[in-house]
Protein backbone atom coordinates (compact mmCIF):
# COMPACT_ATOMS: atom_id res chain seq x y z
CA UNK A 1 0.00 0.00 0.00
CA UNK A 2 2.73 2.44 0.96
CA UNK A 3 4.60 1.74 -2.28
CA UNK A 4 1.53 2.55 -4.32
CA UNK A 5 0.84 5.85 -2.59
CA UNK A 6 4.16 7.09 -1.28
CA UNK A 7 6.36 6.47 -4.28
CA UNK A 8 4.25 8.17 -6.91
CA UNK A 9 6.49 10.06 -9.34
CA UNK A 10 5.29 13.09 -11.25
CA UNK A 11 6.40 11.39 -14.43
CA UNK A 12 4.20 8.37 -13.81
CA UNK A 13 0.55 8.17 -14.82
CA UNK A 14 -1.52 8.79 -11.66
CA UNK A 15 -4.85 8.78 -13.51
CA UNK A 16 -6.24 5.78 -11.71
CA UNK A 17 -7.09 5.40 -8.05
CA UNK A 18 -5.76 2.77 -5.67
CA UNK A 19 -7.55 -0.55 -6.03
CA UNK A 20 -9.88 -1.31 -3.12
CA UNK A 21 -9.10 1.68 -0.87
CA UNK A 22 -12.13 0.66 1.19
CA UNK A 23 -10.12 -2.32 2.39
CA UNK A 24 -6.59 -0.94 2.26
CA UNK A 25 -7.33 2.00 4.55
CA UNK A 26 -9.58 0.45 7.15
CA UNK A 27 -6.70 0.43 9.62
CA UNK A 28 -5.39 3.69 11.03
CA UNK A 29 -1.81 2.45 10.62
CA UNK A 30 -2.20 2.35 6.85
CA UNK A 31 -3.62 5.86 6.77
CA UNK A 32 -0.73 6.99 8.97
CA UNK A 33 1.69 5.47 6.44
CA UNK A 34 0.49 8.11 3.97
CA UNK A 35 1.29 10.85 6.48
CA UNK A 36 4.77 9.43 6.96
CA UNK A 37 5.21 9.53 3.18
CA UNK A 38 4.19 13.22 3.15
CA UNK A 39 6.88 14.15 5.64
CA UNK A 40 9.48 11.99 3.91
CA UNK A 41 8.82 13.82 0.64
CA UNK A 42 9.27 17.28 2.17
CA UNK A 43 12.19 16.20 4.29
CA UNK A 44 14.13 14.70 1.41
CA UNK A 45 16.99 12.26 1.75
CA UNK A 46 20.53 11.43 0.74
CA UNK A 47 19.65 11.20 -2.94
CA UNK A 48 19.98 15.01 -3.32
CA UNK A 49 16.93 14.81 -5.58
CA UNK A 50 14.05 16.37 -3.65
CA UNK A 51 12.89 18.06 -0.48
CA UNK A 52 14.50 20.35 2.08
CA UNK A 53 17.42 18.13 3.15
CA UNK A 54 20.02 19.98 1.07
CA UNK A 55 20.93 23.55 0.21
CA UNK A 56 19.57 22.84 -3.27
CA UNK A 57 16.05 23.48 -1.98
CA UNK A 58 16.99 27.18 -1.71
CA UNK A 59 18.05 27.46 -5.36
CA UNK A 60 15.02 29.57 -6.35
CA UNK A 61 15.78 31.93 -3.43
CA UNK A 62 19.30 32.97 -4.44
CA UNK A 63 18.10 36.29 -5.86
CA UNK A 64 17.98 37.57 -2.28
CA UNK A 65 20.94 39.33 -0.67
CA UNK A 66 21.24 36.82 2.17
CA UNK A 67 22.22 34.09 -0.31
CA UNK A 68 25.06 34.04 -2.81
CA UNK A 69 27.74 31.57 -3.82
CA UNK A 70 31.20 31.21 -5.33
CA UNK A 71 32.02 32.08 -8.94
CA UNK A 72 33.36 28.66 -9.93
CA UNK A 73 32.93 25.02 -9.15
CA UNK A 74 29.66 23.15 -9.47
CA UNK A 75 27.47 26.03 -8.19
CA UNK A 76 26.06 27.07 -11.56
CA UNK A 77 22.46 26.23 -10.59
CA UNK A 78 22.74 28.68 -7.67
CA UNK A 79 24.48 31.27 -9.83
CA UNK A 80 21.66 31.21 -12.37
CA UNK A 81 19.20 32.52 -9.81
CA UNK A 82 21.74 34.76 -8.11
CA UNK A 83 22.46 36.48 -11.44
CA UNK A 84 18.78 36.53 -12.57
CA UNK A 85 19.69 34.39 -15.60
CA UNK A 86 17.76 31.30 -14.52
CA UNK A 87 16.73 28.60 -16.96
CA UNK A 88 14.08 25.88 -17.06
CA UNK A 89 16.86 23.28 -17.30
CA UNK A 90 18.21 24.21 -13.83
CA UNK A 91 18.64 20.84 -12.16
CA UNK A 92 18.65 21.91 -8.50
CA UNK A 93 15.45 23.95 -8.42
CA UNK A 94 13.58 20.67 -9.00
CA UNK A 95 14.37 19.57 -5.44
CA UNK A 96 11.79 21.91 -3.97
CA UNK A 97 9.32 21.36 -6.81
CA UNK A 98 9.40 17.57 -6.64
CA UNK A 99 9.45 17.37 -2.85
CA UNK A 100 6.38 19.58 -2.57
CA UNK A 101 4.42 17.68 -5.22
CA UNK A 102 5.28 14.29 -3.74
CA UNK A 103 3.95 15.56 -0.42
CA UNK A 104 0.82 16.91 -2.12
CA UNK A 105 0.05 13.62 -3.87
CA UNK A 106 0.27 11.74 -0.57
CA UNK A 107 -1.77 14.40 1.23
CA UNK A 108 -4.48 14.16 -1.42
CA UNK A 109 -4.63 10.40 -0.98
CA UNK A 110 -4.84 10.66 2.79
CA UNK A 111 -7.65 13.22 2.68
CA UNK A 112 -9.71 11.10 0.27
CA UNK A 113 -9.09 7.66 1.72
CA UNK A 114 -9.62 8.64 5.37
CA UNK A 115 -13.34 8.06 4.84
CA UNK A 116 -12.67 4.33 4.88
CA UNK A 117 -10.66 4.24 8.12
CA UNK A 118 -12.28 2.64 11.15
CA UNK A 119 -10.73 4.20 14.22
CA UNK A 120 -11.19 6.91 16.83
CA UNK A 121 -12.60 9.96 14.97
CA UNK A 122 -10.14 12.26 16.76
CA UNK A 123 -7.20 10.20 15.51
CA UNK A 124 -8.56 10.26 11.98
CA UNK A 125 -9.19 14.01 12.11
CA UNK A 126 -5.65 14.56 13.35
CA UNK A 127 -4.20 12.79 10.31
CA UNK A 128 -6.54 14.61 7.94
CA UNK A 129 -5.53 17.90 9.55
CA UNK A 130 -1.88 17.04 9.01
CA UNK A 131 -2.59 16.33 5.35
CA UNK A 132 -4.29 19.69 4.87
CA UNK A 133 -1.37 21.37 6.64
CA UNK A 134 1.30 19.70 4.51
CA UNK A 135 -0.64 20.33 1.30
CA UNK A 136 -1.09 23.99 2.21
CA UNK A 137 2.57 24.31 3.15
CA UNK A 138 3.67 22.68 -0.10
CA UNK A 139 1.52 24.89 -2.31
CA UNK A 140 2.69 27.91 -0.29
CA UNK A 141 6.28 27.22 -1.29
CA UNK A 142 5.32 26.39 -4.87
CA UNK A 143 3.26 29.53 -5.51
CA UNK A 144 5.88 31.82 -3.98
CA UNK A 145 8.66 30.30 -6.07
CA UNK A 146 6.89 29.54 -9.36
CA UNK A 147 3.69 31.60 -9.38
CA UNK A 148 1.25 29.69 -11.57
CA UNK A 149 1.53 25.94 -10.97
CA UNK A 150 -0.70 22.91 -11.55
CA UNK A 151 -3.27 22.45 -8.78
CA UNK A 152 -3.92 18.83 -7.80
CA UNK A 153 -6.43 18.27 -5.00
CA UNK A 154 -7.45 14.62 -5.53
CA UNK A 155 -5.36 11.45 -5.89
CA UNK A 156 -6.98 10.79 -9.27
CA UNK A 157 -6.14 14.16 -10.84
CA UNK A 158 -4.78 13.99 -14.38
CA UNK A 159 -1.14 14.90 -14.68
CA UNK A 160 -1.81 16.81 -17.92
CA UNK A 161 -3.82 19.60 -16.29
CA UNK A 162 -2.66 23.12 -17.00
CA UNK A 163 -1.40 25.90 -14.77
CA UNK A 164 -3.74 27.50 -12.22
CA UNK A 165 -3.79 31.27 -11.55
CA UNK A 166 -1.81 32.55 -8.59
CA UNK A 167 -5.02 33.72 -6.88
CA UNK A 168 -6.43 30.19 -7.04
CA UNK A 169 -3.29 28.72 -5.52
CA UNK A 170 -3.38 31.19 -2.63
CA UNK A 171 -7.06 30.46 -2.07
CA UNK A 172 -6.18 26.77 -1.82
CA UNK A 173 -3.34 27.50 0.61
CA UNK A 174 -5.62 29.53 2.86
CA UNK A 175 -8.41 26.95 2.70
CA UNK A 176 -5.99 24.15 3.57
CA UNK A 177 -4.54 25.97 6.57
CA UNK A 178 -8.06 26.85 7.77
CA UNK A 179 -9.02 23.17 7.65
CA UNK A 180 -5.78 22.20 9.38
CA UNK A 181 -6.42 24.79 12.11
CA UNK A 182 -9.85 23.25 12.68
CA UNK A 183 -8.74 19.61 12.77
CA UNK A 184 -5.30 19.61 14.39
CA UNK A 185 -4.86 19.24 18.16
CA UNK A 186 -2.96 21.69 20.32
CA UNK A 187 -0.31 19.08 21.08
CA UNK A 188 1.08 16.10 19.22
CA UNK A 189 2.42 12.91 20.75
CA UNK A 190 5.14 12.70 18.09
CA UNK A 191 7.65 15.49 17.55
CA UNK A 192 7.56 16.95 14.04
CA UNK A 193 3.83 16.75 13.43
CA UNK A 194 2.04 20.11 13.17
CA UNK A 195 -0.36 21.48 15.77
CA UNK A 196 -3.24 23.91 15.56
CA UNK A 197 -0.76 26.63 16.56
CA UNK A 198 1.45 25.83 13.57
CA UNK A 199 -1.59 26.00 11.27
CA UNK A 200 -2.55 29.41 12.67
CA UNK A 201 1.01 30.70 12.28
CA UNK A 202 1.28 29.62 8.64
CA UNK A 203 -2.21 30.92 7.95
CA UNK A 204 -1.10 34.32 9.23
CA UNK A 205 1.93 34.18 6.96
CA UNK A 206 -0.18 33.16 3.97
CA UNK A 207 -2.51 36.11 4.57
CA UNK A 208 0.46 38.48 4.88
CA UNK A 209 1.96 37.19 1.65
CA UNK A 210 -1.35 37.37 -0.23
CA UNK A 211 -1.64 41.01 0.82
CA UNK A 212 1.57 41.80 -1.07
CA UNK A 213 2.76 41.28 -4.64
CA UNK A 214 1.36 39.92 -6.88
CA UNK A 215 -2.15 39.42 -5.45
CA UNK A 216 -2.20 42.64 -3.38
CA UNK A 217 -5.32 41.73 -1.44
CA UNK A 218 -5.10 44.57 1.08
CA UNK A 219 -7.86 43.08 3.26
CA UNK A 220 -5.53 40.17 4.05
CA UNK A 221 -3.35 42.40 6.24
CA UNK A 222 -6.06 42.55 8.89
CA UNK A 223 -6.57 38.79 8.63
CA UNK A 224 -2.83 38.22 9.07
CA UNK A 225 -2.68 40.48 12.11
CA UNK A 226 -5.70 38.83 13.71
CA UNK A 227 -4.42 35.30 13.20
CA UNK A 228 -0.88 36.10 14.38
CA UNK A 229 -2.36 37.79 17.46
CA UNK A 230 -4.21 34.57 18.28
CA UNK A 231 -0.89 32.75 18.39
CA UNK A 232 0.81 35.48 20.44
CA UNK A 233 -2.03 35.81 22.94
CA UNK A 234 -2.34 32.04 23.27
CA UNK A 235 1.35 31.16 23.16
CA UNK A 236 1.15 29.24 26.44
CA UNK A 237 -1.44 26.98 24.81
CA UNK A 238 1.27 25.66 22.49
CA UNK A 239 4.26 26.43 24.75
CA UNK A 240 5.70 28.98 22.30
CA UNK A 241 8.21 31.65 23.26
CA UNK A 242 11.51 33.16 22.18
CA UNK A 243 14.61 31.52 23.59
CA UNK A 244 16.49 34.02 25.73
CA UNK A 245 19.71 33.64 23.72
CA UNK A 246 19.58 33.82 19.91
CA UNK A 247 22.76 31.77 19.54
CA UNK A 248 21.31 28.86 21.51
CA UNK A 249 18.63 28.42 18.84
CA UNK A 250 21.14 26.66 16.63
CA UNK A 251 22.39 24.11 19.15
CA UNK A 252 21.21 20.59 18.47
CA UNK A 253 20.32 20.35 22.15
CA UNK A 254 17.65 22.99 21.49
CA UNK A 255 16.06 21.43 18.43
CA UNK A 256 12.26 21.62 18.77
CA UNK A 257 12.51 24.23 21.49
CA UNK A 258 9.73 26.61 22.52
CA UNK A 259 10.66 28.83 19.58
CA UNK A 260 10.13 26.09 17.02
CA UNK A 261 6.57 26.29 15.64
CA UNK A 262 7.16 23.71 12.92
CA UNK A 263 10.33 21.89 11.92
CA UNK A 264 11.26 19.00 9.66
CA UNK A 265 12.93 16.15 11.54
CA UNK A 266 16.10 14.34 10.44
CA UNK A 267 18.04 11.29 11.59
CA UNK A 268 21.74 10.83 10.86
CA UNK A 269 21.82 7.42 12.52
CA UNK A 270 20.72 5.44 9.47
CA UNK A 271 24.11 4.03 8.55
CA UNK A 272 24.54 5.95 5.32
CA UNK A 273 22.92 9.15 6.57
CA UNK A 274 20.15 8.76 3.98
CA UNK A 275 17.60 10.52 6.15
CA UNK A 276 19.95 13.14 7.58
CA UNK A 277 20.00 16.89 7.10
CA UNK A 278 22.60 17.77 4.47
CA UNK A 279 21.95 21.51 4.62
CA UNK A 280 23.81 22.02 7.89
CA UNK A 281 27.52 21.63 8.27
CA UNK A 282 29.65 21.28 5.15
CA UNK A 283 27.24 23.01 2.76
CA UNK A 284 27.53 26.30 4.66
CA UNK A 285 31.27 26.16 5.33
CA UNK A 286 34.25 27.72 3.52
CA UNK A 287 36.96 26.07 1.46
CA UNK A 288 39.49 26.74 4.22
CA UNK A 289 37.57 24.39 6.49
CA UNK A 290 36.94 21.74 3.84
CA UNK A 291 33.46 23.10 3.19
CA UNK A 292 31.42 22.89 0.03
CA UNK A 293 30.99 26.71 -0.16
CA UNK A 294 27.35 26.35 -1.24
CA UNK A 295 26.02 29.56 0.25
CA UNK A 296 26.83 32.66 2.27
CA UNK A 297 25.46 36.20 2.30
CA UNK A 298 26.30 39.20 0.13
CA UNK A 299 28.72 41.77 1.53
CA UNK A 300 26.22 44.63 1.67
CA UNK A 301 23.83 42.46 3.66
CA UNK A 302 26.60 41.60 6.13
CA UNK A 303 27.83 45.18 6.43
CA UNK A 304 24.32 46.52 7.09
CA UNK A 305 23.59 43.83 9.66
CA UNK A 306 23.48 45.53 13.12
CA UNK A 307 26.34 44.59 15.42
CA UNK A 308 25.51 42.60 18.51
CA UNK A 309 25.04 39.05 19.78
CA UNK A 310 22.68 38.11 16.93
CA UNK A 311 25.25 39.05 14.31
CA UNK A 312 27.95 37.20 16.23
CA UNK A 313 25.78 34.08 16.37
CA UNK A 314 24.71 34.34 12.73
CA UNK A 315 28.10 34.66 11.06
CA UNK A 316 31.54 33.10 11.23
CA UNK A 317 34.17 35.64 10.24
CA UNK A 318 37.39 33.69 10.72
CA UNK A 319 38.25 30.20 9.65
CA UNK A 320 40.68 27.58 10.99
CA UNK A 321 42.73 25.54 8.54
CA UNK A 322 44.12 22.07 8.96
CA UNK A 323 47.60 23.60 9.11
CA UNK A 324 46.62 25.53 12.23
CA UNK A 325 46.27 28.92 10.56
CA UNK A 326 43.52 31.42 11.27
CA UNK A 327 42.12 33.09 8.15
CA UNK A 328 39.91 36.19 8.41
CA UNK A 329 37.05 36.15 5.93
CA UNK A 330 38.54 39.09 3.99
CA UNK A 331 41.54 36.89 3.12
CA UNK A 332 39.59 33.71 2.44
CA UNK A 333 39.02 32.21 -0.99
CA UNK A 334 35.44 33.49 -1.14
CA UNK A 335 36.14 36.79 0.62
CA UNK A 336 32.86 36.52 2.55
CA UNK A 337 31.71 35.59 6.05
CA UNK A 338 29.90 32.26 6.27
CA UNK A 339 26.87 31.31 8.32
CA UNK A 340 27.64 30.08 11.81
CA UNK A 341 24.09 29.07 12.66
CA UNK A 342 24.20 25.95 10.49
CA UNK A 343 27.32 24.36 11.92
CA UNK A 344 26.43 22.73 15.25
CA UNK A 345 26.10 18.98 15.21
CA UNK A 346 28.03 18.63 11.98
CA UNK A 347 31.52 19.80 12.89
CA UNK A 348 34.06 19.73 15.67
CA UNK A 349 35.03 23.36 16.22
CA UNK A 350 38.59 22.37 17.13
CA UNK A 351 39.07 20.45 13.88
CA UNK A 352 36.43 21.93 11.55
CA UNK A 353 38.06 20.50 8.42
CA UNK A 354 37.13 16.99 9.64
CA UNK A 355 33.37 17.09 9.43
CA UNK A 356 30.32 15.14 8.42
CA UNK A 357 28.14 16.25 5.56
CA UNK A 358 25.01 15.23 7.41
CA UNK A 359 23.42 15.96 10.75
CA UNK A 360 20.30 15.15 12.77
CA UNK A 361 19.46 18.83 13.03
CA UNK A 362 15.79 19.74 12.87
CA UNK A 363 15.14 22.35 10.17
CA UNK A 364 12.76 25.07 11.33
CA UNK A 365 10.30 26.32 8.72
CA UNK A 366 8.48 28.53 11.23
CA UNK A 367 9.81 30.14 14.40
CA UNK A 368 7.89 32.10 17.03
CA UNK A 369 9.98 35.15 16.09
CA UNK A 370 8.35 34.94 12.67
CA UNK A 371 4.90 35.15 14.27
CA UNK A 372 5.90 38.30 16.17
CA UNK A 373 7.21 40.01 13.04
CA UNK A 374 4.23 38.91 10.96
CA UNK A 375 2.00 40.58 13.52
CA UNK A 376 4.07 43.76 13.69
CA UNK A 377 3.98 44.24 9.93
CA UNK A 378 0.37 43.21 9.37
CA UNK A 379 -0.93 45.28 12.27
CA UNK A 380 0.90 48.36 11.00
CA UNK A 381 -0.45 47.86 7.50
CA UNK A 382 -4.02 47.23 8.64
CA UNK A 383 -4.40 49.53 11.64
CA UNK A 384 -1.23 51.58 11.99
CA UNK A 385 1.93 51.03 14.01
CA UNK A 386 0.34 50.98 17.47
CA UNK A 387 1.85 49.94 20.79
CA UNK A 388 1.20 46.24 20.14
CA UNK A 389 3.06 46.36 16.82
CA UNK A 390 6.01 48.05 18.49
CA UNK A 391 5.95 45.51 21.33
CA UNK A 392 6.14 42.63 18.86
CA UNK A 393 9.13 43.90 16.89
CA UNK A 394 10.89 45.09 20.05
CA UNK A 395 10.66 41.64 21.58
CA UNK A 396 12.71 40.33 18.64
CA UNK A 397 15.10 43.30 18.63
CA UNK A 398 15.77 43.14 22.36
CA UNK A 399 16.64 39.45 22.16
CA UNK A 400 19.07 40.41 19.37
CA UNK A 401 20.77 42.94 21.65
CA UNK A 402 19.23 45.97 19.93
CA UNK A 403 17.40 48.94 21.43
CA UNK A 404 13.69 49.45 20.95
CA UNK A 405 12.69 50.69 17.52
CA UNK A 406 12.35 54.47 17.26
CA UNK A 407 8.80 55.44 18.19
CA UNK A 408 6.48 57.53 16.08
CA UNK A 409 7.50 56.14 12.70
CA UNK A 410 5.10 56.58 9.82
CA UNK A 411 3.52 53.39 8.52
CA UNK A 412 5.94 53.02 5.60
CA UNK A 413 8.97 53.60 7.78
CA UNK A 414 7.76 51.11 10.38
CA UNK A 415 7.06 48.45 7.76
CA UNK A 416 10.48 48.99 6.19
CA UNK A 417 12.00 48.50 9.65
CA UNK A 418 10.13 45.21 10.06
CA UNK A 419 11.29 43.95 6.66
CA UNK A 420 14.88 44.81 7.54
CA UNK A 421 14.46 43.09 10.91
CA UNK A 422 13.13 40.00 9.20
CA UNK A 423 16.18 39.91 6.95
CA UNK A 424 18.56 39.96 9.90
CA UNK A 425 16.56 37.64 12.13
CA UNK A 426 16.08 34.94 9.47
CA UNK A 427 19.30 35.36 7.50
CA UNK A 428 20.03 32.27 5.42
CA UNK A 429 16.80 30.54 6.45
CA UNK A 430 15.05 30.74 3.07
CA UNK A 431 12.67 33.57 3.93
CA UNK A 432 14.34 36.72 2.60
CA UNK A 433 13.58 36.16 -1.10
CA UNK A 434 9.88 35.75 -0.46
CA UNK A 435 9.85 38.94 1.65
CA UNK A 436 11.58 40.90 -1.10
CA UNK A 437 9.09 39.58 -3.67
CA UNK A 438 5.90 40.38 -1.80
CA UNK A 439 7.15 43.85 -0.78
CA UNK A 440 8.52 44.59 -4.27
CA UNK A 441 12.00 45.37 -2.92
CA UNK A 442 14.06 43.12 -5.19
CA UNK A 443 15.34 45.95 -7.37
CA UNK A 444 16.10 48.09 -4.32
CA UNK A 445 18.28 45.34 -2.86
CA UNK A 446 19.96 44.56 -6.20
CA UNK A 447 20.90 48.24 -6.54
CA UNK A 448 22.90 47.97 -3.32
CA UNK A 449 24.84 44.87 -4.36
CA UNK A 450 28.56 45.35 -3.82
CA UNK A 451 30.37 45.53 -7.19
CA UNK A 452 33.00 43.13 -5.88
CA UNK A 453 30.52 40.26 -5.60
CA UNK A 454 31.70 37.17 -7.44
CA UNK A 455 28.35 36.60 -9.12
CA UNK A 456 27.31 39.51 -11.38
CA UNK A 457 23.79 40.45 -12.39
CA UNK A 458 23.23 39.15 -15.93
CA UNK A 459 19.48 38.93 -16.40
CA UNK A 460 16.74 41.51 -16.05
CA UNK A 461 15.40 42.29 -12.60
CA UNK A 462 11.85 42.67 -13.84
CA UNK A 463 8.51 41.35 -12.62
CA UNK A 464 8.35 38.79 -15.41
CA UNK A 465 11.76 37.42 -14.40
CA UNK A 466 11.20 36.96 -10.67
CA UNK A 467 9.37 33.64 -10.61
CA UNK A 468 11.23 30.42 -11.33
CA UNK A 469 10.46 28.70 -14.63
CA UNK A 470 8.61 25.39 -14.44
CA UNK A 471 11.29 22.66 -14.59
CA UNK A 472 11.99 21.64 -18.16
CA UNK A 473 11.49 17.96 -17.39
CA UNK A 474 7.94 18.67 -16.23
CA UNK A 475 7.12 20.73 -19.34
CA UNK A 476 8.41 17.96 -21.60
CA UNK A 477 6.00 15.55 -19.91
CA UNK A 478 3.14 18.06 -19.98
CA UNK A 479 3.43 20.92 -22.52
CA UNK A 480 0.47 22.64 -20.83
CA UNK A 481 2.91 23.74 -18.11
CA UNK A 482 4.92 25.93 -20.48
CA UNK A 483 4.76 29.65 -19.63
N, C-alpha and C positions, 0 to 999 in steps of 0.2 A: 504493500500500500504506500509506504513512504517513498519507494523508488518511483512510483507512478506520479506522485504529487510533488515531491520535493526536488526531483531532478529534471523538471521540465526546462528545456532550453528554448530560448526565443526563436531559434531556427528550426525547431520541430513544429509539427502540425498539431496544435492543441484544440482542434475543432471539436473533437468528441469529448464526452464526459466520462468520468471513471465508471467502469462497469460495477453495477450493484452497490452504489454508495450507501443504500439503505442498510446493507449488511456490514460493509467495511467500517462504517463510522458509528456503529452502535456503542462501542466502548469508548470511554473518555480518553483512554490512553492513545487510541489511534487518532482522535481529533487533536490531542496534544502534540502528536508527532508532526502535524502540519505546522503548529506554532514553532516547534523547534526548527523546522526547515526555514521558516520566515527569518528567524534570528540568524541562522547559519548563513543565509544569503546576504543579509546586510553586513554581518560581521566579516565575511570573507575568510580566506584561508591561505595556506602557503603556496597556492598556485599562482598568486599575483594576477589573477584574472578577473576578480570581481570583489565588490564590497569595500568596506572601510579599513581593512587590515593593513593597507600599505599607503604610502604617501601618494600613490597614483590616484587615489580617490579624490585628491584635491586638484587634479590637473586643470579642470575647468575654472578654478578659482585663482589661477596664477596671475590674472590681470590686476589683482589687488597689490597694494604696496607692502603688505606684510608677508608676501611670498615672492621669492625670485630664486634663481638657480645659477649654476655656473655656465660659462660660455661654451664649454666643450663637453666631451664625454658622451654618455648615452642619454642626456637630459633633453633631447630635442622635443619630445612631447610636451614637457613643461614649458620650454622656450617658445613654442608656438603660441601658447595662450599668454605668456608673459609679454610677448612682442606684438600681440593682437594680429597674428598671422596664422591663426588656427585653421586646420583643415579637417574634413570629414574622415580622412584616413588616419587620424591621430589614434594610436593604439591604446594609450593609457586612459583616455577619457571614458572608454567603454567600461572600466571597472565600476564606476558609480552607476552608470546606465544599466548594466546587466545585473548588478547586485540589487538595485531597487526593483527592477522588473521581476526578478526571481522571487523576491519577497512578496511582491504584489500578487503574483500568480498563486502562491501558497496561501496568502491571506484571502483571496477570492474563494479558493476551495474551502477553506475553513468556515468562512461566513455562510456559504451555501450548504455545506454538508453537516453543519451543526444541528440542523433540524432532525437528523436521524439519530443523534446521540441520546442514549438513555442513561442519565446521571443526574446528580444534584443540579437544579436549574442555576444556582449561583456559580457553580463551577463551569457550567457551559457558558453562561454570560461572561464570565471572566475571560475565557479563551476568545469568545467573539469580540469582546472589547479590545483585547490585545491585537486581534487581526485588523480591526478598524484603525487602531493606533498605528500599526506598522504600515498599513496601506496609505494612511494619511501622511505619515512621515516620509515614505518613499516618494509619493507624488509631490510633496513639498520640495524635496531636493531636485526632482526631475524638472518641475516647472521653473524653479529659480535658475537652473543651469541651462535648460534647453528651450524654455518657453513653451511653444506648442509641441505636445507629445501625444502619442496614442493613449487613449483612456480605456483600460480594461477593467471591468467591475464584476465579471462573472468568470468562472473557470472554463466556460465553453465559448468565450469570445473569439472571434476569428482574428487571426494574426494579421490579416490584410486590411484591417480598418485603417482609416486615415488619421491625420492629426486633429486633435481637438483644440479649440481656442483656449487661450490662457485663462480667460474668465471661467470657463467650464472646469478647468483643472483646479483652480483655486476654490471654486464652489465645492468640488469633490473633497478637497483637503479639509475645508471647514466642516463639511457634513461628517466626514470620517472622525475628526477629532471630537465633534459634538457627541457622536454615538459612543466613542471611546470614553468620554467623560461620564456619560450616563451609565455605562456598563462596568467600568473598571472599579475595583475596590480601592480603599485608601491605602492598603498595605498588601504586599505580596509575600508569600512564603518563600519564594525563590528570588534571589538577587538577580537583577537584570531584566525583570519583567516590569512593564510600565504600570503606574498607578493612576488614579483619577487626577492626582496633582500634576503628573507629567502631561496628561492629556490637556488639562487647563493651561499649563505653561506653553505648550506648543500651539494651542488654539490662539492664545494671546499673540504669539509670534506670527502666526499665519494672518491674523487680522492686521497686525502692524505692517506686514509685508504687502498685503493686498491694498493697503491705504496708499502705498507709494507706487513708483513706476513698476510696470506699465499700466496697471489697472486703475490706480489713483481713485479708489473708492474712499473718499474722505470720511464717510460715516464709520468706516472700520477703525478709525483711531479711537473713538469712544468705546467701541467693543473691545479693543485691545487693552485699553486702560482698565476697563471694568473687570475683564477676566484676569489680568495680571494682579489686580488688587485683591481678587478672591484668593489667589495663591499667597500673597504677602500677608493678608489679614489672617489666613488660616494656616500659616506655615507650621505651627505646632501639630496640626492634624497629620501632616506628612513628615514631620521632623526635619524641615528644611531650615537652613541658616547658613550664613557665610562662615567659613573657617576663620579664626582670628588672624592667622598668618597666611598670606597669599602663597608663599613658597611651599608651605606644607601640603598644598593642594596636589602637588605633583609627586608626592611620595607614594610608593606602592602601598605603604601601610595605611594610607588614607583613601585608597580607592573606595568608591561608593560611600563617601562621607555624607554629612548633612548637606553639603553644597551640591552634591550630585543629584540632579532631578531625573535624568535618564542617561545611562551609559551602556555601551556594548561591552560584553564580557569576553575575555580571552583566556586561554590556557596554554602555557608554554610547555607543560609537562605531558606532551603527547609523543615523546620520542623524537619525532622529526620537526616538532614545532609547527605542525600543519595548522593548528587552530590558534596560533599565537598572534600577538599584535606586532606587525613588522613596521609600523609607523614610528614607534619610539625607538630610541637608541641610535643605531648606525645611520639610519636615513637622515637624521637631523644633526649629524656630526661632521666636522671638517676633515679634509684630507690629512692634516697633521696628526689626527687621532684615529686614522684608519677608517674614517667615515665615508659614507657614500655621497655626501654633499648634495643631497636631493633638494633641500630647501632651507632658506634663511630669509631674513627681511631685507628690504631696500634700505639704503643708507639714510635717506631723508626720513623715513619712518622711524629708524633708530634714533636719529639725532633729535627729532621732535618729541620723542617719548620722554615724559617727565621723569627726572631722577628720583630715586627712592627705592624702598625695598621691593616694590613690584618690578621695577626695571631690573634690579639685581637678580631677582628670581627668574625673570623671563629670559634673559640673555646670558650667554657665556662669551666673554670678551678676551680670554686668553686660553691658549691651548697647550697641552703637554705632550711632547713627542716621546717616542720610544727611546731616543737617545738622551732623554733627561732635560731637554731644552724647553724653555717657556716661550711661546710665540704669541705676541699680542695680535689681535685680529687685523690691525692695519698692515702687518707684515706677513699675514697668512696668504696662502695661495688664492683664496677667494676674496680676501680683503674685506670681509664682512664679519660681524658677530654672528653666532649661531644660537639657536634656541636651547636654553638650559632646561626648560620645563619638560622636555620629552626624553630626558636621559635616565632618570632613576629606574632601577630594576633591569637595565640593559647593560650597564657599564660599571666597572670598578673605577672610581675616581682616581685612585692611585696609579692604575695602569689602564687608562682609557683606550689605548690602542688594542687591547685584548678585550673584545666585547662580543656579545651575542647580537644577532640581527633580529632577535625576537624576544618578546617579553609577555608577561601575563597582565600587563597594565590594562585597566578598564579605560575605555575611550569615551569621554563625556561629550554627548551631543547637546546637552542642556544643563547649565549650572544655575543655581539660585541667583547668582549675580546677574545673569541674563534677564531673569524675571524682573529684578529691580530696575534695570536700565530700560527694559521694554515699557514698564509702567511710567518711568520718568519721561520718556519721549512721547508716548501716546497721550499721557495726561496733558502735557504741555501743548500738543497739537490739538487736542479736543477741547480743553477747558482753560488753557493757559498754564504757565509755570508757577503753580501754587506751592504752598509749603510742603505738601505731600510729595510733589515731584522733586523738589530740592532734597527732601529727606532721603528719597530713594537713591539718587545719584551720589549724595554725600556719604551714604553708607558704604558704597563701593570705593569712593575716593579716599575715605578715611582709612579703610583697610589697606589701601595702596600706599599709605603714608603721605597723602596729599591733604591740603586744607580744603575746607568747604568751598564749593563753587561760589563765585561772586554773585551776590544777590541782586535782584532787580533787573536781570537780563530780559531783553525782549524775546518773544517766542522764537524767532529765527536764531538768535544767538544762543539761547538755551539748548535748542535742538542740535545745533552744530556742536555744542560742548558735549552733549550726550553721544553723538556719533563718534567724536574724537575719543571719548572715554571708552566706548565699546571697542574701538580699534586697539587701544592699549591693553584693556582688560583681557580681550580674547585673541591677542596676537598669535598667529600661527594655528589657530583652532578651526579654520575653515568657515569663519563667519564674516570676515571683513569684505570679501567680494560681494556678497549678497547685500550688505549694508550700503556699499557704494552704488550698487545697481538701483536699489529701491529709492535712494535719496538723490540719484542722478549726479553723483559726485565723482564719477570715474575720470572725466576729463580734468577736473580740478586736481585730482591726485596725480594723474599722469603729467600734468604741467610742472609739478614739483619734483619729478624724478631727477635724481642726480645724474649729470651727464657722464659720470665715470662708471655707471652701472654696466656690467658685462653684457647684459641682454638689451639691445636697443629696441625702440618702438619701430616696427616695420609696417604694420597694418593700420587701418583707419580706426580711430576711436570714435565710432559713430554708433547710433542706436541700433542700426541693422547689423552691427558687428560685435555686439555684446553677448548675445546668446551663443552657446556652443552649437555646432552643426550636429544633426543626427548622425550617429556613427555610420560610416559608409557601408559596413557589413549589413546593417539593418536595412538600409535603403535598397541594397542589392536584392535582399529577400522580399522587400515590400516597397516598390517604387512610389506608393502613395505617401511615404514618409519624406520624400524629397521636398526641400523648401526652396 
